Amino acid sequence: MIHQIRKMVGLVIAIVRGFAPETTLIEAFQKGKVDIPRAPALGLLLENVSRSYVLYQLNHYQITGG
């Protein structure tokens, strides 16, 4: 989970700029490892967490089990 946010942002940037095909996003959710570029940490900042979103996620995972 280390660098998770940086990898998520980096993959989106790579797809948008044409450095990676869109299928890389699908491959990233499959089992196995995928080489995903990391975005620079500079400028990535979490300002707040929405309480309603967190509660929605907790309820979703309790209902669906994943």
Phi, psi and omega in degrees: 000354179294135180068021184302310182295318179298323179287322178297312180293318180299320179293318178297317178297317180297321179292314182297321181278354177086012179277341180222142178287157180298335180295340178298326178297318178293317179299327182295336180268356178272168176290150181106172182261144176231133179284108183245130179290148178261139173283154176297144181290334182298123178098346177273118184215128175271114182276319178200165176242127180286121181299320181295324178293318179298316179296321177300314180297318179298316179295320180299314182289329177289323182284313186268343180076018178165000000 
